[in-house]
Structure formats: structure tokens, C-alpha cells
Amino acid sequence: MKYWFMFFFISFCNYNYAQQLIIIDTAKNKVDDLNEVIVYANKFPEKAKRVAQTVSVINNTGLINNNANPADVLINSGHVFVQKSQQGGGSPVIRGFEASRVLLMVDGVRMNNAIYRSGHLQNIITVDNMILDRMEILYGPSSTIYGSDALGGVVNMYTKNPVLSSSQKNAVTANAMMRYASATNEYRTHVDLNLANKKWGSLTSITLGKFGDVVQGNQRSSAYPDFGKKYFYVDRINGIDSAVANSNPNKQIASGYHQLDILQKILFQPNENVQHVFNFQLSTTGDIPRYDRLTETANGNPRFAEWYYGPQIRNLFAYQFSKSNTNSFFKEVKLNANYQHLEESRIIRRFKNNNRDSRTEKVDVLGFSADAKHYAGNHEWHFGLETYYNKINSSAFRENIVSGVTSKISTRYADGPTNMSYSGAYVQHTYKINDQLTLNDGLRINLVTLNAQFIDTGILHLPFTSAQQNNLALTGNLGLVYVSKKNVRIATILSTGFRSPNVDDLTKVFDTKAGYVVVPNQNIKPEKTYNAEISFSQSLKNFNYGFSVFYTQFIDAIVVDKFTFNGQSTINFQGIQSDVYAPQNKARANVYGFNFNTSIKISQQIKAEATYTYTKGRYQFNGQQIPLDHIPPTFGRIALTHQSNNAKIQLSTLFNGWKRIEDYNLNGEDNEQYATKDGMPGWMILNLQASWKLSKNVLFNFGVENILDRNYRYFASGISAPGRNFILSVSTQF
């Protein structure tokens, strides 16, 4: 407990409320004034002081580029909690909502598709953080602008654009970076090339990463001396699965993977008011071991010999047109047409079983959005239309790895023609009453349709052959912002969110553990949230402080509960007699919490900052009050930074509070099986980062994460975090 008191002491002395007031740009070594901060929460650039919703901006290139993936960027910012089931993943949690209840966006295109699940997701790693320009986190329901899935908030990721030449001459610039991390044996190489003249620009980016097995920390609590240790791994010896003793139990064998990311952008800007951007992105991985499942045992033996995600592929092709300062009714216009192709698969084989089950999903997404802005005196009107059409192909087979014989098994989702579409029309209004007061309000009409066909029902004997839904929803927001001439800011907002059941909710068949199988339920309805929030902050010359408090009511929440299938409470699934469960709208919940941030500029070169977040959630379920799953423990960050013209050094700590077992949802996604008998212990780690500008074009970075080699694990995670981790990187520009 002692470090909590230390935190609160420092917190009262420091404040950096990036969500609402300021952006720390370490490249410039200055704190931007509230009046200068620009955010894109409403898709068009807007001064932060005019936006009622809480928005956090990460534009620190050192933080963005010097992490393994965007999930780790969020973790090390201290503003977002992230769950991990394996090294190759990361599932952001915003205000107690996770996975399909948080919307991921890249370059204005929604990443959430029809098979985003409600458990834990790893899809954020398919965006290359080494070519990111900035990230914006929107807190609270954001369905007015962004539609379905934005119950807890939105993570917006923006990649860099080509830079045009400032003269008549052609310009060629390039950046290269190499990064090594000892605890994960990470080798990562990045290069990008910018070719441009005054009107045309091309940006090509390639990043190749290889990640080894994670070595966890060795310093454990005396109460849990063996927590997280990996005593065995499975090897096939002479055609027989064998549990092999792990010579180093801190080494989490079967957690490594590799990844390739490619980006190509072409910019054509005929004049300063018109832009055409062609955006091509490819991300592909090797097999990604599902580490948490590979640690499970049954009757003293490993439960699985193989459990991994096959290559995860994300292709994006997008064209964006933008025009400003027009002479028409709409002064600003943006159009975005895009296509995505995504593939993911699950390969599972139980220990000493020769049958390997493979389930593959392919998703094709066509999207289009149009946004336009009209100005009338102190009023700004933002009109928008968007539609996304998903086509899903789900296949599955079983292969006997000895005989080579293949056979049919149940697919994860409906095996027939299956499609889903998201459409919406919205208007967002900003009334700048005067220099101090701003009114934000908006409405959106949403239509989500789903059509799933089940062709082969002989395996599970489904009582239906199709499932259709047409869900219409109205969402809105109303906010008021006051900013005094002394930079005191008070904002309040009421907002609603909704999430329509997707293919994962409506057609999925899977087992999360032996004897427990989830089957389809075609009668589920959309989930809804109603949110109220108030925030206060003040920005002074060298000292900033503030907080936000929120309350969210979660209605018609989809929870997995006991179910009957063809009149039976148990079925035989993959050779095991299993209890039947299904998603159902059986719960409502209350989620509330607060965030507190501080920052102080001690001198021209020294700055201290801290952040702290608390969230609490309870379900009303079957007449009982039970913990809401996905609710993180208290978490935050404290940092002390010294920066000069050519060097920067930062000492920081990340921390999580206890998540007691009585606060776990034992029938949800909290994964109590990967915690201690008492829950997930609280922890605090100490990190050191330093960078030196060796020359005009060469930057050297050195860091030590988890200096004390603490053993720790994020709540609901099935893999322990890296132990003492030495990180070296060199970047150059030429």
C-alpha cells in the first residue's frame, strides 16, 4: 500500500490532463497551450477546448515508435488498461468496456468487423506503430459519430502522410530504425521512404519484427512463489506428445511470433485546399501461440499439444478525398471509400490426440463514408453518412496428423453465405456561444442488418437454418463546455451508445474450457449505454491539474448463461459431454469511475507527471448483484523527465492495484484460472528511458523496463509481463 500513498502525494503536486487540455510533445520539449491543441474526435480538426468529450492524444514519437506494438503504446502511456492472452496481442479496455465494445479505427476506417468477439482481441497489433503519427482515445459512448461498437470509447490511429516538397525541386527523405529488447528477444527493423514534389508525394514503409519467448520477472511475492512459472512445454518425440521439463521456468516457451507490416501512401495535392490520398496497408504474422491455453493442465497433463492462431492477415485499400474552403454550402468535405480483406484461424490439438482441428475465417469489408461541414455564424453543422458491408466465410476441418485423413467439424460461425452491414446518418452541431461557452449536440440513426445461413447442421443438429436481424437505433449526445480566460475548464456531457449483435454473438460455437460449450442464440438484441460525465481542469503556466468523473448505465447487456439446445442442457461437443451456454440479454450494469492527472514543470528542463484511473462495475443478473467482467483494477503512471537539446532521460513507474477474486466475474471473461487463488496481485514496476542525439540525423535510445525484475501480470491476462528488459534502438534520417 505504501506506493499508493506516495502516488497521491505526488498527484497533488502535479497534473497533466492530456485528455482535455494539453499535449506533451517531447520532440518540441514544450507544453502546448489549451487554445492550440487540435483533436479529430469529430473527424474534422477542432480545438480541444471546444470538445465536451474527453479525448486523450498520444503524439510523442518516442513513445509511439519505441514499443513493440500499439497495445504497448497504450499501456506505457498510463491512460488505457490493456489485457493480454499472448505476446502477439493486446486488448484495450476503456472505462470497463473491451473488445467488440470498443471501436478501433485506422486512418478514418473502422477496423471492427462482424466477427470481433466480446472476449479479448489481438487485432490492434495489425497496425504498425512505427509508422503511426498519433493516436487519439475517445472516452465514453461515441456512437453519434462512430456508430455501433463505440460503447466504452474509440481508439483512433493515424498513420503518417507523405510530406510534399517545399520547393520546386524533388525531395527524397528516408528514415530507418532498429530495435532490440532482451526479455522478449525482439529484433525489429523499420524503414520508410518519402518521395515528393510540390503536388505529388509517396510514402513507403516496411517493418519486420521477430519476437522470441517472453522471459518473465523472477522477483515474486512470498505468498505466490510459483505464480506464472512455466514448468513444462509440449514436444512431439518419436511421434508421441511429451511434456518436457522447462529448464528455465521463467521463460514462457511458445510465446514468440513474427510479423511483417507494409504501408504505401500516395498523396496528390493540386492546391492547398484539395487532397487525394491513396492508402494501402498489409499486415501479416506467422503463427501466434495462444500462450494462456498452452499452460492449462488436466489430470496432471497438458490440456493442449497445439493451440495457436494461424497467420493473421489484414489488407486495407482506401481512397480519401478532402476539400476545404469551398464556395458551396459545405465549406469542408471528406469522402473515404475503402476495402478490407482479413483472415484469421485457430488451430487446436489436444495432448496425445492425433486430431488437429483447424477453423478459418475470411472477412471482406466494403466501406464508404462522407462527412461535410457547414458554418453559419457561431454554429457549425457536421453532416455524415457511412456504410460498411461485411461478407464472412467460415470453414473448418479435422486432420489426423498420423494418417493424413481429413473430416468435417463444426465451423466457428455460420458456414453458409453470411453477411452483415452497418449504416448510419448523423448530424453533429457545435454552437460557439461566446469565447467561454460551447454547446455540443448531435443525433445519429443507425441500421444494422445481419443474414446468416447454416448449411451443414448435421454436426450440431441446429434447430434453425438461418438467422436474420434488422436493428434500428437512435443515439445522441449533449455537452456543454466552459473555459475561462484563466484556462479553467469545466465540461459536462450526456451521451448514448449502442452495439448491435454481430456474427460472433449470433452464430458462434466454441468451448472456452472442457465441459462448457457456447451455442448460437438468434434472439439476442442490441446492447445500449447511457453515460453522464463531468470534468474539471485548470492549466497554469507551470502547473496543471484536473479530473473527470463518469457514470454509465449498461442496458440489455449480452452475457453468456446456461441455455438449452434442442431441449437439452448438455451436448456432446468434440467428444466431451458439455454444459450448454448461450449469449443472452439478461443483464444490466452500472459502471462508474474517475481519472485524475497532474503535471508540473519544475524547471526549463525537468517535468513531473502522473495519472491515476479508477473504475467500478456491477451487473444486476438473475436477481443478484455480481461483478461486471472486464473491469480493470486501479492503474496509472508516474514519471520524472529531464530533457536538454540533445538528450532526454526519464524515470517512470507503471502500477496496477489488486483485483481480488471476489471482484471477478466467474462466468465472464475475467479468466480467474490464470490468477492466484486470491485474484491478481497489485504491482509496480520501475522503468528508465534515455535518448541521445548523436548527430543531426542519428538518435540513440536506451531503456531498462522493469528494473527490479518484478514478476507481474495484467488483470485477466494469461501471460506474465516481461521481466528486466534492456531495450536498445537506433534511428536515423537521411
N, C-alpha and C positions, 0 to 999 in steps of 0.2 A: 504493500500500500504506500510505502514511503515515496515512490516516484510520482504517485498521483498528487500528493501534496506539493511536491516540487513543481509539477506541471502547473497547478493552479496558481502558485506563487508567480511563476514566470508569465502565465497567461494574463494576470492583472497588470503586468508591466509592458506587454507587447501586443500588437494586433496587426494582422494583415488580412483584410477581408477581401480576398481576390474575387469571391463570387459576385460582389456587388460594387466594389469601389475601385480597386486598383489591380493592375497587372504588374508583376515583378518581371522585368526584362533584364536578365543578368548580362546580356550582351552589351546593353547600354549602361548598366550599373546605375539605374535610376528608378524611382517610383513614379509611374505615370499618374498625373492628376485625374481626379474623378471626371472632370469635364472632357478629358482627352480619350478615355477608354472607349473603344468601339467593340461591340459584340454583334453576333449574327444570329441571335436567338430567334428572331422573326424572319430569318432568311436574307433580309436586306440589312446593310450596316446601320447601326443605331448606337447612340451614346448610351453607355451603361446606366447613367443616372436617370434615363427616361424609361427603363425597362423594369416593370414591377417584379417579374420572376427572378428568382435567384439564379445567377449564372456564374460559373467558375471558368476562368480562362487559363490554359496552360500554353504559354508560348516561349518558355525557356528552352532554347535549343539544346543546352547541355542536358537538361532533364529528359527531354524527348528522345534525343539520339543515343544517350548513354544508358539505355536499358535494353533488356532482351526483347521486349515486345510492348505494345500499347497497354496491356494489362499491368505490367510492371511500372509503366509510367504513372498510371493512376494510383497504384499502391504507394509509390515513393513521393507523390505529391502530397499525401496525407489527407486528401479531400474525398476519396472514394474507397470503400472497402471492396476487396476482390477475393472470391473463393477460387480454389484450385483443386482439381481432381487428379491432375497430372502436370508434368512440367510444361508440356505443349498446350497450354490453355490458360484461362483466366476469365472469371465470370463476374462482371461489375455488379455491385449491389448499391442501389440508390434509394435511400430512405425506406429500407426494408423490402424493396422490390428487386427482383433479379430475373435474369434470363429473358423469356418471352414477354415479361412485364416491364422491361427496359428497352428502349429503342436505340439501336446502333445505326449511325449514318456515316457515310463517307462521301465527301465531295457532293453533298446535296442529294445522295441516293440512299434510300433505306436499304439496310443490309438484312433486317428481319424478314424472313420469308415464311412460307406456310408450314415448314417443319421445325421452326425454332421451338424448342421444348421449354417446359416450365421448371425443369430441374436446374442443371448447371451447364453453361455453354462455354465453348472454347473458340468461337468464331472470331472474336476480336483480334486474335493473333494473325489473321489473314491480311491485316492491314500493316504495311511496313512502316514502323515508327521512324526509321532512318530517313524517310522522305517526307515525313509529316512537317507541316508548317505550324500547326497549332491544334489544340483540342479544346472544345467547349463542353462543359457539363451543365445541362439544364436540370434543375431540381424541382420535383413535383410534377403533377399531371401536365402534359404538354400536348394533349390530343387536339386542341383547337388548330394548331399549325401542323402537327405531325400525324394525326390520325390514330389508328389502332396501335396498341402495344406500349404507348408512352404513359403508363400508369405511374411509375416511380420517377421517370425522367428520361432524358435523352443524352447520349454520348455522341457528339458531333466531331468527326475527324476530318481535317482539311489537309490534303497533300499540297506540296509546293507547286506553283505555276512556273512556266518558262519566264525568264526575265528578258525583256527586249533590250536592244542596244540603244544607248542614249545618244548615239551619233549616227552619221551616215555609214559608218564602217560596220562590217560584220563583226560580231563578238563571239568568242569561244571561251567558255569557262568550264572548269570541272572541279568536282570535289571527290575525295576518297577518304575512307575511314576503315581502320582495322581495330577490332575489339577482342580482348581475351578476358575470360572470367574463370578463376581457378576452381571454385566449388562446383561448377557445372561443366568444366572443361569446354567452355564455349569458345568457338572460333567464328567470328563474324566479319565479313568483308562487304563493303559498300562502295559503289562508285556511281556518280551521276555526271552527265554531260549536258551542258546548255549551249545550244547554237542559236544565234538570233541576229536579225537586223532590226530596223525600226518598226516593221509591221509583222514580221513572222518570227516565231520562236519555237524551238523544240527542246524538250527536256526528256532525257532518257536516264532511267535509274535501274540499277541491278543490285540486289542484296542477297548474299548467300550466307546461310547460318548453319552451323553444326553444333549441336548441344549434346554433351555426354550425360552420364548418370549423375544425378544430384547427390552431393555429399552433404548430409545434414549436420547440424551442430552437435558437439559432444557434451556440452555442459547442460546437464539435466537437473531438474528438481529431485531432491532425495525422495520425495513422495512418489515419483514416477521414473525410476531409474532406467527402465527399458522402453519408455514411450517412443514410438516411431522407429525402433530398430528393425532392420530387415535381416532376419536370421537365415533366410533361405531364398533361393531362386530356382526356377524350374529349367532343367536342361533335358534334352532327349538323348539318351545314351543307349546305343545299340537298339534303337527302335522302341525304347521304353522311357516314359516320362519318369524323371527322378528329381527329388527335392535335394538340391545341392547346398551344402552349408556355405554361407556368405562369410568370407574371411574378414570382411570389414562391415559389420552391421550398420554402420553409419552411411555406407554407400547404398543408395537406393537404386539397386540394379533393375534395369528395364524401365528407365525413365527418360532416356535420351531419344533424340529425333533430329531431323534436318529439315530445312525449309529454303525455298527459293522464291523471291519476290521480284517482279519486273513491272515497271511503270513507264509508259510513253505518253507524253502530253504534247500536243501541237496547239499553239496559240496563233490566231490571226486577228490583228487589231488594226483595221483600216484607218480608224481615227480614235481619239481619246474617249469617245462615248460608246463605241461598239466593240464587243469581243466575241470571238468564236473560239471555243476550247474543245478539242477532241481528246478524250481521256481513255486510255487503255491500261488495264491492270490485270496482272496474272499473279496468283499466289498458289503455290503447291508445296505439299510436305511429303516426307516419307511416311512410313507407318509411325503412328504415335501411340505408344503403350498406354493403356489405361491403368496407371500405376496403382490406384487405390484398389481396384478389383484384383490385381495380381498379388496383393498382400493378404487376401482373405483365405481362411482355412476352414476345413470341415472334417471332423473326426480325426484331427491331428495331421491332416494332409492339406496341401494347397488345394483350393477350390478350382482354380483355373490353371491350365498349362499355357493358354494363349488368350489374351484379351487386348485387342488394340484397334484403334481407328485406322482404316486404310488411308491412302493419300487423300488429304483434304484439299480440294481444288476450288478456287474462286476466280472466275473470269468476269471482268467488267468492261463494257464498251459504252461510252457515254458521249453525247454531244450537248454542250451548253452554249446557249446564245444569251447575251445580256446587252441591254441598251439603256443608257441613262440620258438625262437632259433632252428628252424628246419634245417635240412640239405638239403632241397629241394629248388626249385626256389622261393617259397614263404616262407619267414622267419617267418611270423606271420599269423595265420589263426583263424577266428571266424565263427562259424555256430550257427544259432538260429532258432529253429523250435518251433512254438507256436500256441496255440488255445485260443480264447476268446469267451465267451458267455456273452451277455449283454441284459438286459431287462430294459425298461423304459415305463411309461404310464402316461397319462394325464386324469384326472377325473374332469369333469366340470358340474356344475348345476347352472342355473341362479336363481336369487332371486324369491321366490314364484312360482317356477316352479318345478313340481314333477319329471321331466325327468332328469336323471343323465346320461351324456354321458361319456363313457369310451373308450379310444383309447390306444392300447398297441402295442409296437414294440419289437420284439426279433431279435437280430443280432448274427449270428455265423460267426467268422472270423478265417480262417486258414492262417498262415503266415510262411514264410521262408526267411531267409537272409543269405548270405555268403559273407564274407569280407576277403581279403587276401592282404598281403603287401610284396612287393619286393624291395630290396635295391640294388642299383648299383652306387657305388661311392658316389657322393654328391646328387644322385637322389633317391627319394622314390616314388614308384608307389603303389597306393591303388586301387585294383580292387574290385568291388562289384556287387552282384546280389540280388534282393529281389522281392518277390511277396506276395500279400495279396488278399485272396478271401473272399468276404462278401456275406452272404446269409441273406436276410431280410424277416421277416414275420410280416405283419401289419394287425391287426384286430380291430374291433370296434363294439360296440353295445350300445343301449339306454335302460335304465331300469327305469320304473316308480316306484319310491320308495314307493308309496302307494299301488298300485295293484300288483307289482312284475312282470308285463308284460314286456318282452324284445322285441326289434325290431332292425332291421338293420339300421345303419347310415353309412355315408361315412367314409372310413378309412383315416388316415392321409397321408399314402403313398399308392402306388400301392398294390392292395390286392391279386395279383397273384404271381406266382413264380418270385422273383426279386433277381438279383444278380449283383455284381459289383466286378471288380478285378483291382488291382494296380500292375503293374510290371515295373521293371526298371533294366538297366545295366549301370554301371558308372565306370569312372576312375578318380582318383584324384592324381595329381602329385605335389610333393614338391621338389624344386631344391634349396639346400642349397649352394648358390653361394660361400659364404665365411662366416666368423663369423658374419658379419654385415648384409648381404643381403640374403633374402629368397624369392623365387618365388613360389606362389601357383596358380595352374590352374587345371581345371577339366571339364569334359563333362559327360552328362547323357542322355540316350534315355529313354523316358517314354511311356508306353502304358497303357491306362485306358479304360476299356470296361464296359458297363452298359446294362443290359437287364431287362426291367420292363414289366410285364404283368398286364393288368387291366381286371379282370374277371367280376365283377358286375359294369357295367357302367349305370345301370338304375337309380341310385340316382342323379348323376350329368349329365347324358347324355353326356359322353365324346365323342368327335368326333374321337377318336382313341382307340384301344385296346392294344397297345403295344408301347414302346419307347425304342429305342436302340441307343447307341453311341459307337464309337471307336475313341478315341482321342490319337494321337501320338504327342509327343512334345520333342524338344531338348533343354536342359538347360545347362548353363555353368557358370564358374567363373574364374576370372583372378585377382590375387592380388600380390602386392609387399610389402615386409616389410624391413625396415631398422632399425637396433638397433646399436647405437654407444657404444663405450666402457664406456661411461659415462651414460649409461642407458637412452639415448634419443631414443625414439621410434616413427617412422613415418610409417604409413601403409596406403595403398590405395587399394581399391578393386572394381571391376566391377562384377556384378552378375545378374543372371536372375532367375525368379521363375515362377511357373505355378500352377494353381489349376483347375482340371477337375470338371465339374458339377457332383454332386453326386445325390443320390436318393432324398435327401431333396430338392435340387434345381429343379430336373426334374419332380418329381411326387407328390409334396406336395399340399394338400388342407387345408387351415386354415384361420381363421379370427383373425386378431390382435386387431380389435376393431369393434364395431357394425357398420354394413353397409359397411364393407370393407372386401372382401374375395380374397385370393390369389389362383389361379388355375394353373395347370401344363402348361408348355410350352416346348415341346420336341425339339425346335430348338436352344436352347442356346449352346454356345461354351465355351471352357476353358478361364479362366482369366489368364493374364500374367503380370509380373512386371519386370522392368529393373532398376537396382539400381547402384548408384555410391556413394562411401564413402571415406572420408579421416579422419584419426585420428592422433593425436599428443599427446605424453605424455613424462614425464621425472620422473624418480624415483631417489630421492636423499636419503641420509642417514636417515633424519628425516622428509622429506618434499617431497610430490608428487603432481603433477598437470597434467592436460591433458583435452582433449576434443575430440569429434568426431562430424562430420557434414555429413549428408546424404541427398540424393535426390533420390526419387523413382518415376518412371512413371508407372502408373497402366493402362493397356490396356484391352479392351473388358470386362470391369467391369460389373458384373451382378447386375442390380438394378431392383427393383420392380416398375413397372409403369402401367399405365392404359392399358387395354387389352380388346379384345372382345372374347367372349366364345360362340361358335355356332352362331356367328354373333350378339350376344347381349352384350351390355356394362354393363348390370346389370343382376343378377340372384337371385333367392330366395334360401338363404342358411340358414338352421336351423331356418326357419320361418321368416327370415328378408330379405327384398329386399336389396341387397348389390351391390355396385360398384365392377366391376371385375378388378383385377390386376394380373400381372404375372411377373416372373423373365425374364429379357431381357438383352442382351449385348448392352446396349445403352449408355454407358458412358466410358470416360477415365478420369483419375485423375492424379494430381501431388501431391506428399506428400514429405515434406522436414522437417528438424529439426536438432537439435543438443542436445548433452548431455555434461554436464560439471561436473566434480567430483574433490574433493580436500581432502587431509588428511595431518595432521601434528602431529608428535609425540612431544608433549610438554615436557614430561619428561619420565622417565622409566615407570611410572605408568599412565600417563594421555595422552589421544589421542583425537583429534577433527577430525571430518569428515563431509562431506556434498556432496549432489548430487542434480542436477537440470536437468530437461528434458523439452524440448520444441518441439512440433510437430504441423504442419500446413498442411491442405489438402483441395483441391478444386476439384470438379467434373466439367467437361465440359459435360453438359447434356441438350439435346434438344435445343442446341444453346445458352445455358446460363451457367454462372459460378455460381455454388452453393456449399455450404459447403459439404465436404465429411463426411459421418457419421462415427462413431467410433473414431473420433479424440479427444483424451483427452485434457483437459486443461494443462497448465504447472503444474508440480508436482515435489516433491523432499523430501529430508530429511536432517536434521542437527542433529548431535549427539556429545556429550561430554562424554567420558568414563574414569573412574578411575578403575584400576584393580591391586589388590595385589595377593599374593599367594593363599589366601583363600577367597577372597571376590571381588565382582565386582559391581559397581554402574554406571548406565548410565542415563543421561538426554537427551531426544531427542525430536524432533518435526517433524511431518509429515505435509505437506501442499499441497493444490491444489489452483490454480488460478481460476478466474471466467471463466465460459463458458457462454457467452452472448447468448441470444435467437437468435440473428441474425447470430450466428455461428453454429446453429443447422441445421441438415438436417431434415426438417419437414416431409419428405416422407420416411425416412430411419429408423434406429434403435436407434436414439438418445433419444427417449422417453421424448419428451418435456412435455407430460402430467403429468410427475412426478417431474417436476421442478417448479420454481416460474415463474411468468409472465415475468420476466426479464432473465430467464435462471437459471443455477446452481451457487449459490454464492460461492466465494472462501472461504477457511477456513484454519485454522492452529490449530493443537492440540499439547498439551504438554504431554509427557509420561515419566514415571520413572520406571526403572527396576533395581532390586538389587538381588544378589545371594550370598549365604554364604555356604562354605563347612564346614558343622557342624562336620564331621569326615571324615575319609579316604574314606568312601563309601556312605555318605549321603550328598545330595546337596539340599538346600532350596532356593526357588525363590519367590520373592515378587515383584509385579508391580502394578502401577496405570496408566492406559491408559486414555487419555482424562481428565487430572486432572481438568481442568476448566469446565468440563461438557458441552462442546460446542455441539450445535446441528449442524450436518453436514451430507451431503450425497454425495457419489461419483457420478460424472457425468454419466448420462444415467441410473442410478440406481433407483429402485422403493422402496427401503427400506432405512431408515436412519441408520447411523452407531451407535454403542453403545455409550452411554453417559459415565460418570465417571465409570470406570471399575476396580475393585480391583481383582487382579489375584494372586492366591497362588498355588504353586506346590512344591511337594517333590519328589525327585528321589533318588533311592538307587541302589547300585550294590552289589551283593553277589555271 
